[in-house]
Amino acid sequence: MPEATTRAPDPGLTAFLKGMMMKRRLLVLLVFCFFGLAGCTTIGPFVTDVYYDSDGNLVVTKNVIKHDSFNGTISVGDNPQTIVNKRTK
């Protein structure tokens, strides 16, 4: 019965495949970093104003900040939210 022979892997091919796997991992990492850091980021909501109105009700105004990393701009949100806490007598 003939003995099974094992062939040693080609060192050049093994190094090539390892290099390809590292390049693929690096590409996947770069794509995830790009999508994680790109685009708009919304921060908030946070309280912008607190005051009492003429009836003695507490009025709280909230808003958000938008950061656009492509343009490098920071802006205040377009729709502030106002909450009125009615005074109970």
C-alpha positions, 0 to 999 in steps of 0.5 A: 500500500503506498504511503500518503505523502503530504506536500509542503505549501508553496511559501510564495503562495502562502505569503500572497494569500496572507497579504491579500487577507490583510489588504481585505481586512484593511479595506473593510476597516477603512470603509467602516471608518469612512461611514462612521465619520462621514455625514451629518451628526446630530448632537442633543437635544439640549435646553436653550431657554427657560422662562416663565410666561405671563400666566406663571407657566414654566416654558422650556425650549429645546433644540439640537446642533447639527455638525456637517463634517463634509462642509465643516459647518455647525448649525442649530436645528431647524425646529426647536421644541417648546414645552409648557408646564402649566401652573397648577393652582 
